[in-house]
Amino acid sequence: MVAHATILPGSGRAPAQSGSLDLLVARQKNALRGGDITPIVQHNRVFDKKENIWVPRSNLLLPDDPYWHAGRDGDGGGGGGRGGGGSQQSQSQPQPGEEQEGEGQGAGPGQGDLNLSPKEFLELYLGPFELPNWQRKDLLEQKDMRWRRKGIQRHGSVGRLDKRQTQRQRLRRAGAEKWAHPDKYPGRIIPGSDRVPFEPERDFRFGRLIPEPDPDAIAVMYCLLDGSYSTKGEPLQIAQNAFFVLVKALRLLYKKVVTVMVSHTETPLHHETEEAFFALDATGGTQFSPTFLWMDNDARKRFPKGKCNRYWAHFTDGDNSSSDKEPQKKALSDLMLREFNHGFYLEFKSTTATTKWSDGGESILELPEEIRQHISMAKVTSRKDLRAALRKLLGIDR
């Protein structure tokens, strides 16, 4: 295969010598790590239930990367690349967000695009992570949990005895015995169990069992979007990116995740489609408590806590009506004490100079600790720092 590439003026980099698709994919993944995922979200529906995430190649190439395209086919005929017929014609560098042929909304993955699983996408964007166990014991029903082996411990039942780890512990002591008495064990002989027997208190290791959510259990995510004017523009795109990542993360824990889209100003408005949800056509002042009360009532009716794990994510500028401060605290307290596993509160700040929480965030901080511990909070000012905010919300960085 022959690869043709165009180098931008001033890039100082030689053309790629290999047309390897693996090389292109490696560059794409490198560009994805910690970058702006807006172009990716724009090519995938935010609440899409599809297993994989389509990442178009044009949106991941770095500014000074050569633009790879297919060369000649296997028969030596004309290439399938953009140069047409395998010619050496120069190609212009695609820009992020620019639609290429076959790469717009609704098109399927093409050659050089990435088709990532949710876990692979999240690990590339967020870095290595392990999600916390948000299952609350006070809301737990046995059918929503399963036990999984993870790690080792010194005590346990005979059936969970880890023979390999136990043998390693004894060998370590045997090695120490050989080192302390080399005259007794010449050469490379390691003392056997007859000379250095197993000691249960020192050597025995057992598999550790931890409870985790049953993937067959159902979860619901209430996505709450502040519909005030200050969340239009870039804040709205940040909200789309945040909901995209949070829902994908939750789907790693559960086989089925239902999303409920609610925008609000003074009153909540339930939406059936993404287009209506992100239209932000609401007007008026802002109050949080009516939305939390609506969510509480809807969850009781449609998602009983014995059959469903409940979560909520709220994107807002935090500006709540001063008269709604106490009603918001009471609504959240009732909500979290009785009904929901966890909540994610993401507050948009227009400038980094403002470090204090707005009214909505302050009200959450004033909640009792037994409630506050089930709500993650983070601030965000731009799409670039969304990754850090999401790592905090998901409990990766504490």
MARDODREN-228967 format. One record per residue (C-alpha): z, x, y; residue in one letter. Coordinates in Angstrom, 1 decimal. Last residue first. Layout:
% MARDODREN-228967
        Z        X        Y   r
        Z        X        Y   a
...
% end
This chain:
% MARDODREN-228967
        Z        X        Y   r
     45.1    -10.8     13.3   r
     41.6     -9.7     12.5   d
     40.1    -11.4      9.4   i
     42.0    -14.6     10.0   g
     38.9    -16.8     10.4   l
     39.6    -17.5     14.1   l
     40.1    -13.7     14.8   k
     36.9    -12.7     13.1   r
     35.2    -15.5     15.0   l
     36.4    -14.2     18.4   a
     35.2    -10.7     17.5   a
     31.8    -12.0     16.5   r
     31.6    -14.2     19.6   l
     31.7    -11.1     21.9   d
     28.0    -10.7     22.3   k
     27.4    -14.5     22.7   r
     29.5    -14.4     25.9   s
     33.0    -15.2     27.2   t
     35.0    -16.1     24.1   v
     38.6    -16.9     23.6   k
     40.4    -17.3     20.3   a
     42.9    -19.6     18.6   m
     43.8    -20.4     14.9   s
     45.9    -23.5     14.2   i
     48.1    -23.9     11.1   h
     50.8    -21.6     12.4   q
     51.1    -23.7     15.6   r
     52.5    -26.7     13.6   i
     55.5    -25.0     12.0   e
     55.8    -22.9     15.1   e
     56.5    -25.9     17.4   p
     53.6    -26.6     19.9   l
     53.7    -24.8     23.3   e
     50.9    -22.5     22.3   l
     48.7    -25.6     21.7   i
     49.4    -27.0     25.1   s
     48.5    -23.6     26.7   e
     45.1    -23.6     24.9   g
     44.2    -27.0     26.3   g
     45.4    -26.2     29.8   d
     43.5    -23.0     30.1   s
     44.6    -19.8     28.4   w
     45.1    -16.8     30.6   k
     42.7    -13.8     30.5   t
     40.4    -14.7     33.4   t
     38.7    -11.4     34.5   a
     36.5    -11.7     31.4   t
     34.5    -14.4     33.1   t
     33.2    -17.8     32.2   s
     35.9    -18.3     29.6   k
     35.1    -20.5     26.6   f
     38.0    -21.6     24.3   e
     37.7    -21.7     20.6   l
     40.4    -23.7     18.7   y
     40.1    -23.7     14.9   f
     42.3    -26.1     12.9   g
     43.8    -25.9      9.5   h
     44.8    -28.0      6.5   n
     44.9    -31.4      8.2   f
     46.9    -34.6      7.6   e
     50.6    -35.1      8.1   r
     52.1    -32.4     10.3   l
     48.7    -31.3     11.7   m
     47.6    -34.6     13.1   l
     51.0    -35.8     14.3   d
     51.5    -32.5     16.2   s
     48.0    -32.6     17.6   l
     48.4    -36.1     18.9   a
     51.8    -35.3     20.4   k
     50.6    -32.1     22.1   k
     47.5    -33.9     23.5   q
     49.6    -36.8     24.8   p
     51.9    -34.3     26.5   e
     49.0    -32.5     28.3   k
     46.9    -35.6     29.0   d
     48.1    -36.2     32.6   s
     47.1    -32.6     33.5   s
     43.5    -33.5     32.4   s
     42.2    -30.8     30.1   n
     40.2    -27.8     31.1   d
     40.1    -25.7     27.9   g
     36.4    -24.7     28.3   d
     35.9    -26.3     24.9   t
     34.9    -25.7     21.3   f
     37.1    -27.5     18.8   h
     37.0    -26.8     15.0   a
     38.7    -29.2     12.6   w
     39.7    -29.0      8.9   y
     40.5    -31.5      6.2   r
     40.8    -31.0      2.4   n
     39.8    -34.2      0.6   c
     41.0    -36.4     -2.2   k
     44.7    -36.6     -1.7   g
     44.2    -36.3      2.1   k
     42.2    -39.4      2.2   p
     38.8    -38.8      3.8   f
     37.1    -41.9      5.1   r
     39.9    -44.1      6.5   k
     42.7    -41.6      7.1   r
     40.2    -39.0      8.5   a
     38.7    -41.5     10.9   d
     42.2    -42.4     12.3   n
     43.2    -38.8     12.8   d
     39.8    -37.9     14.4   m
     40.1    -40.8     16.8   w
     43.6    -39.7     17.8   l
     42.3    -36.1     18.3   f
     39.5    -37.3     20.4   t
     41.7    -39.6     22.5   p
     44.1    -36.6     23.0   s
     41.6    -34.2     24.5   f
     40.9    -35.6     28.0   q
     38.1    -34.5     30.2   t
     36.6    -36.3     33.2   g
     33.3    -38.2     33.3   g
     29.8    -37.8     31.8   t
     28.4    -37.5     28.3   a
     24.8    -36.4     27.8   d
     25.7    -33.2     26.0   l
     22.5    -33.0     23.9   a
     24.2    -30.9     21.3   f
     25.4    -33.9     19.2   f
     22.3    -35.9     19.7   a
     20.0    -33.2     18.3   e
     22.5    -32.4     15.6   e
     22.3    -35.9     14.2   t
     24.8    -38.7     13.3   e
     27.0    -38.4     16.4   h
     30.5    -39.7     17.1   h
     31.5    -40.0     20.8   l
     35.1    -39.3     21.8   p
     36.4    -40.6     25.1   t
     37.5    -38.7     28.3   e
     34.8    -36.0     27.7   t
     33.9    -35.9     24.1   h
     31.5    -34.7     21.4   s
     32.1    -35.5     17.8   v
     30.1    -34.2     14.8   m
     31.5    -34.8     11.3   v
     30.6    -32.2      8.7   t
     31.1    -32.8      5.0   v
     31.7    -29.7      2.8   v
     31.0    -29.7     -0.9   k
     31.5    -26.9     -3.4   k
     34.4    -25.6     -1.4   y
     35.6    -22.1     -0.5   l
     32.4    -20.4      0.5   l
     31.4    -23.6      2.2   r
     34.2    -23.0      4.7   l
     32.6    -19.8      5.9   a
     29.2    -21.5      6.4   k
     30.9    -24.2      8.5   v
     32.6    -21.6     10.6   l
     29.5    -19.5     11.1   v
     27.2    -22.4     12.2   f
     30.0    -24.0     14.3   f
     30.3    -20.7     16.2   a
     26.6    -20.2     16.8   n
     26.2    -23.7     18.1   q
     29.2    -23.4     20.4   a
     27.8    -20.1     21.7   i
     24.5    -21.8     22.4   q
     26.4    -24.5     24.4   l
     28.3    -21.9     26.3   p
     24.9    -20.3     27.3   e
     23.7    -23.5     29.0   g
     26.0    -26.4     29.1   k
     29.8    -26.1     28.5   t
     30.7    -26.4     32.2   s
     29.1    -29.8     32.5   y
     31.8    -31.4     30.2   s
     30.8    -32.4     26.6   g
     33.6    -30.6     24.9   d
     32.5    -30.3     21.3   l
     34.6    -31.2     18.3   l
     33.3    -30.3     14.8   c
     35.4    -32.1     12.2   y
     35.0    -30.2      9.0   m
     35.5    -32.1      5.7   v
     36.4    -30.6      2.4   a
     35.7    -31.8     -1.1   i
     37.2    -30.3     -4.3   a
     34.8    -28.8     -6.9   d
     35.5    -25.4     -5.5   p
     39.2    -25.8     -6.4   d
     41.1    -24.2     -3.6   p
     43.0    -21.1     -4.6   e
     46.3    -20.5     -6.4   p
     47.1    -16.9     -7.3   i
     47.7    -15.4    -10.7   l
     48.7    -11.7    -11.1   r
     47.6     -9.9    -14.2   g
     50.5     -7.9    -15.7   f
     51.4     -4.3    -15.7   r
     53.9     -2.6    -18.1   f
     54.6      1.0    -17.4   d
     58.0      1.5    -15.6   r
     60.1     -1.5    -16.7   e
     58.3     -1.8    -20.1   p
     58.6      1.9    -21.0   e
     55.8      3.0    -23.3   f
     56.6      6.1    -25.4   p
     56.1      9.7    -24.3   v
     56.3     11.7    -27.5   r
     55.2      8.9    -29.9   d
     53.0      7.4    -27.2   s
     50.9     10.6    -27.2   g
     51.5     13.7    -25.1   p
     48.2     15.0    -23.6   i
     46.7     18.0    -25.3   i
     44.4     20.1    -23.1   r
     45.7     23.5    -24.1   g
     49.4     23.8    -24.9   p
     51.8     20.9    -24.9   y
     55.4     22.1    -25.4   k
     54.9     25.3    -23.4   d
     53.4     23.3    -20.5   p
     56.7     21.5    -20.0   h
     56.7     20.0    -16.4   a
     52.9     19.7    -16.3   w
     52.8     18.0    -19.8   k
     55.6     15.6    -18.8   e
     53.7     14.7    -15.6   a
     50.6     14.0    -17.6   g
     52.6     11.8    -19.9   a
     54.0      9.9    -17.0   r
     50.5      9.3    -15.7   r
     49.3      8.4    -19.2   l
     52.0      5.7    -19.4   r
     50.8      4.1    -16.2   q
     47.2      4.2    -17.2   r
     48.0      2.5    -20.5   q
     49.6     -0.4    -18.7   t
     46.6     -0.7    -16.4   q
     44.3     -0.9    -19.4   r
     46.6     -3.2    -21.4   k
     46.9     -5.8    -18.6   d
     49.6     -8.1    -20.0   l
     48.7    -11.7    -19.0   r
     49.5    -13.3    -22.4   g
     52.8    -11.4    -22.6   v
     54.1    -13.3    -19.5   s
     54.7    -11.6    -16.2   g
     56.4     -8.7    -14.4   h
     55.1     -5.5    -12.7   r
     52.2     -7.0    -10.8   q
     48.4     -6.8    -10.9   i
     45.5     -7.9     -8.7   g
     43.7    -11.3     -8.7   k
     43.6    -13.7    -11.6   r
     42.7    -17.2    -10.5   r
     44.6    -20.5    -10.7   w
     43.0    -23.7     -9.6   r
     43.8    -26.2     -6.8   m
     42.7    -29.6     -5.6   d
     43.8    -31.3     -8.8   k
     47.4    -30.2     -8.2   q
     47.7    -32.0     -4.9   e
     48.7    -30.0     -1.9   l
     49.5    -31.4      1.5   l
     52.9    -29.8      1.8   d
     51.7    -26.7      0.0   k
     49.0    -26.2      2.6   r
     45.7    -24.7      1.4   q
     44.4    -22.4      4.2   w
     44.2    -19.5      1.8   n
     42.8    -16.7      4.0   p
     39.2    -15.7      3.9   l
     38.4    -12.2      2.8   e
     36.2    -10.0      5.0   f
     33.7     -7.1      5.0   p
     31.7     -7.2      8.3   g
     31.3    -10.3     10.5   l
     27.5    -10.3     10.7   y
     26.5     -8.6      7.5   l
     29.4    -10.1      5.5   e
     28.6    -13.5      6.9   l
     25.0    -13.3      5.9   f
     25.8    -12.0      2.4   e
     28.3    -14.8      1.8   k
     25.9    -17.5      3.1   p
     23.1    -16.2      0.8   s
     20.3    -14.5      2.6   l
     16.6    -15.1      2.7   n
     15.2    -12.3      4.9   l
     11.7    -12.3      6.3   d
      9.4     -9.4      5.4   g
      6.7    -11.7      3.9   q
      7.3    -15.2      5.0   g
     10.2    -17.7      4.9   p
      9.3    -21.3      5.4   g
      8.3    -22.9      8.6   a
     10.4    -25.8     10.0   g
     11.1    -24.1     13.3   q
      8.7    -21.3     14.0   g
      7.9    -18.3     11.9   e
      4.5    -19.1     10.4   g
      2.6    -17.5     13.2   e
      5.1    -15.8     15.5   q
      7.6    -17.6     17.7   e
      9.3    -15.3     20.2   e
     13.1    -15.5     20.0   g
     13.5    -11.8     19.9   p
     10.3    -10.1     21.1   q
      7.4     -9.2     18.9   p
      5.9     -5.7     19.5   q
      2.2     -5.8     20.1   s
      0.0     -4.7     17.3   q
     -2.7     -2.0     17.5   s
     -5.8     -2.4     15.3   q
     -6.0      0.0     12.4   q
     -7.8     -2.6     10.3   s
     -6.4     -4.2      7.1   g
     -8.7     -7.2      7.4   g
     -6.8     -8.6     10.4   g
     -4.2     -6.6     12.3   g
     -1.7     -9.2     11.5   r
     -1.3     -8.1      8.0   g
     -3.0     -9.4      4.8   g
     -5.0     -6.3      4.3   g
     -8.7     -6.2      3.4   g
     -9.6     -5.0      0.0   g
     -8.1     -2.1     -2.0   g
     -7.6     -4.4     -5.0   d
     -3.8     -4.4     -4.6   g
     -4.0     -5.6     -1.0   d
     -4.4     -3.4      2.0   r
     -1.7     -3.3      4.6   g
      1.2     -5.7      5.2   a
      3.0     -5.6      8.5   h
      5.7     -3.4      9.9   w
      6.5     -3.4     13.6   y
      7.9      0.0     14.4   p
     11.4     -0.1     15.7   d
     12.3      0.8     19.3   d
     13.5     -2.6     20.4   p
     15.3     -3.4     17.1   l
     13.6     -5.7     14.7   l
     15.8     -8.7     13.8   l
     14.1    -11.7     15.4   n
     10.6    -10.8     14.3   s
     11.7    -10.6     10.7   r
     12.8    -14.2     10.5   p
     16.3    -14.8      9.0   v
     16.4    -17.8      6.6   w
     19.8    -18.7      5.4   i
     20.4    -19.8      1.8   n
     22.2    -22.6      0.1   e
     20.8    -25.4      2.2   k
     23.4    -27.9      3.6   k
     22.2    -27.5      7.1   d
     24.9    -28.0      9.7   f
     23.5    -25.6     12.3   v
     19.9    -26.1     11.4   r
     18.2    -22.8     10.8   n
     15.6    -21.1     13.0   h
     17.6    -21.4     16.2   q
     20.7    -20.2     14.3   v
     18.8    -17.0     13.5   i
     17.6    -16.5     17.1   p
     21.2    -17.0     18.3   t
     22.8    -14.5     15.9   i
     23.5    -11.8     18.5   d
     24.5     -8.6     16.7   g
     27.5     -7.5     14.7   g
     25.4     -6.4     11.8   r
     22.1     -8.2     12.1   l
     20.2     -5.1     13.2   a
     21.3     -3.2     10.2   n
     20.2     -6.0      7.9   k
     16.7     -6.0      9.5   q
     16.4     -2.3      9.2   r
     17.3     -2.4      5.5   a
     14.8     -5.3      5.0   v
     12.0     -3.2      6.6   l
     12.8     -0.3      4.4   l
     12.8     -2.5      1.3   d
      9.4     -3.8      2.2   l
      8.1     -0.3      1.8   s
      5.1      0.4      4.0   g
      6.1      4.0      4.2   s
      5.3      6.6      6.8   q
      6.9      4.7      9.6   a
      5.3      5.7     12.9   p
      7.1      8.6     14.7   a
      9.8      7.8     17.2   r
     10.0      8.9     20.8   g
     10.3      5.3     22.0   s
      8.7      6.1     25.3   g
      5.7      3.8     24.8   p
      6.3      1.4     21.9   l
      5.3      2.6     18.5   i
      2.8      0.5     16.6   t
      2.8      0.4     12.8   a
      0.3      0.2     10.0   h
      1.4      0.3      6.4   a
     -0.8      1.3      3.5   v
      0.0      0.0      0.0   m
% end
